[in-house]
Amino acid sequence: MRDVAIIGAGMIPFGRRDEDSLMDMLAYASLKALDDAGLGDKSVDAVYVGNMGGGIIQHQTAIASSLVDRLSLLPAAAETIENGPASGGSAVKNGLLAVASGYYDYVLVVGGEKMREVTGWRATDFVATMTHPGAEYPYGITLPGMAGMFTRLYMEKYGVTREHLVTVTLKNQEMGALNPYAHVEMVLSREGIFDSPHSIVNNPPMADPLHLYDACPVSDGAAAIVLCPLDMLKAEKKSLDASKPLVVIAGFGQATDTQTLQEREDPTDLKAVTLAAQKAFEMAKLKPGDIHVAELHDAFTILEIAESEHVGFFKKGEGGKAAMAGKTRLGGQIPINVSGGLKARGHPVGATGVAQVVDIVFQLRHELPKTRQVKNAMNGLTVNFGGFGNNVLAFVLRRVQQ
Amino acid sequence: MRDVAIIGAGMIPFGRRDEDSLMDMLAYASLKALDDAGLGDKSVDAVYVGNMGGGIIQHQTAIASSLVDRLSLLPAAAETIENGPASGGSAVKNGLLAVASGYYDYVLVVGGEKMREVTGWRATDFVATMTHPGAEYPYGITLPGMAGMFTRLYMEKYGVTREHLVTVTLKNQEMGALNPYAHVEMVLSREGIFDSPHSIVNNPPMADPLHLYDACPVSDGAAAIVLCPLDMLKAEKKSLDASKPLVVIAGFGQATDTQTLQEREDPTDLKAVTLAAQKAFEMAKLKPGDIHVAELHDAFTILEIAESEHVGFFKKGEGGKAAMAGKTRLGGQIPINVSGGLKARGHPVGATGVAQVVDIVFQLRHELPKTRQVKNAMNGLTVNFGGFGNNVLAFVLRRVQQ
């Protein structure tokens, strides 16, 4: 396998983007990443688009082929990758392996989703397309419902409390408010959403024990990266932007689990998260303790806590306490979701896995404002969580000393 | 890049499969390919599913993750690839590059579609999701409509006649009737569909100058292959079925073109077909004349003729005459769509690109009955055509002397 560098990264502000079509957003994010890469006269060989809902929501298929035309990148190969909420991560993975194989040199990976076209029950229905069509959805199971039951089990087994969850909400909304790309700019108060008489009104129960602010919003957005072989980059340094610190994908792992939770021996055990992270660490020859910044898939607050344990940052049952103790804040032991995470940056599903990588690239290049920059970050981790943990991708990114 | 072998191939009969869900069909085809591969205790590292309509027709997403669970292949990585009618070819491509990269050893590629759930205008509407949402579909353009206009131009520029098209229909239906996996088993007569007074009733105009029997049917179906590195196969020969002739993917090419036909300088010029085939031949170090059998994407009869010219089997304007002269029949200069092609085998869109590869594997292994076997076939070509030629994939398969 050839080593693969990320030479361009960009995203557009997530949120409500009523004026933009899905194709507009994919194009805008692509142009930002291409501009950042400074390819000059190099042409893009292939474009990988991560997207979940183009067919269902926009009634459009083969959107990658359309994007290549829109970007005037013809005759570059085009692929649309769909893997539920892990569509973005899967697009990164397929782009990575395509470059690693030696078949392509310059690959653009874009993730995007225009989800605000479906809100309320229609958003829940769209997301539920990833549940089991025979054993789950017909019986009323939705993703928030699954997350609620998972949270209850996790609380009972590991002593996670509502206070732990609220801590994650507050941290991620606080950080999101500092991120110009984040959907949710509102800083919440502990009193407002948790321990005042009004908190039940401000933050009503959604799927007990989860409340409204335990869930990510429904967002529009897109993010993109440009990949190329590390060797080629070294050889052609003069023609690319050599002033930017270099970031490589040092490790990648992916694993699947049963589609339904009830088939798992221990439904609190997110085996696919553990396995995906282990594989990524193994390939990167790093350990969880070597990671300086992480973007975890906090579609629900419980998932940030559970994933922080499953990837090995904390022992089982310690994640909630660690969050309470500030260990996952900027300046803490392992800053998690400094971007605001899915909780505050937003979760346009196909965009998320790519946006996580973009955020880590920004961190490893040390180009963020002080309020958000993890000092001297050299290694970063992303976890993109599909279904309810039935398809998980993890990437380890590394800043290369030049 | 590592050389990649196809060690297993299988498909299920295409047609109306009302009793089977999409997941059933994907699983049945997978099991046939896995059984054919005889993996023994080797485990599958990843599963790539080519599918276009799971979200729109079945309201299901992330179907590859679900399939991995259904097949008890956990924790194998799973990806769903969507590229319109080229979804199957794109799944093969991504599986190919993943194995070529060295990251995975054993990869299952499955293509499938359950299209009979949408017939009539709903089928046309589903297929039209690949047209341009601003410039084509709102103005009434559908895929058959586009094919009709393309045919008219091709007739005017190159002298293709209705008789040429009917020849393709008759050849492919005749061959399909011999293929136990084909959807359409009906042998048509020239008189019945072309030159009798009743032919206008039997074979009514659909999108002038195309008639009903110029188009492929709407089919359910699935097909699958198993890939592994050639070197590993040689090393582990004893543990796999060494009695089967070995087939490798010797070449692969892909190219995109403008999404709308009116933006092409010459709308009769299928540039992406030419480019994809050229790249595949270049990688395989072969020429069109070295190919002994081909599966071309005859969603409409005109496409078989046009593609036979664009890939280099015949000069422009000679494809129709060559078909009339029997050059593309079994025993002719270059047998095309001996399987019956999309025209008669059927075109469950996500399945097609994989089924084409499966059919060529059967040919190169020389395991078909005499009535369908191309004698001593050593090299085969497939062309999978997405959109109206805006994303095309070509594969050159080669039988390896052992």
Interface residues (C-beta under 8 A of the other chain):
Chain A: M1 S21 A46 M52 G53 G55 I56 Q58 H59 Q60 T61 A62 A64 S65 S66 V68 D69 L73 L74 P75 A76 A77 A78 E79 T80 I81 E82 N83 G84 A86 S90 K93 N94 L97 A98 A100 S101 G102 Y103 T129 M130 H132 P133 F252 Q254 A255 T256 D257 T258 Q259 K271 A272 L275 G386 G387 N390 N391
Chain B: M1 S21 A46 M52 G53 G55 I56 Q58 H59 Q60 T61 A62 A64 S65 S66 V68 D69 L73 L74 P75 A76 A77 A78 E79 T80 I81 E82 N83 G84 A86 S90 K93 N94 L97 A98 A100 S101 G102 Y103 T129 M130 H132 P133 F252 Q254 A255 T256 D257 T258 Q259 K271 A272 L275 G386 G387 N390 N391
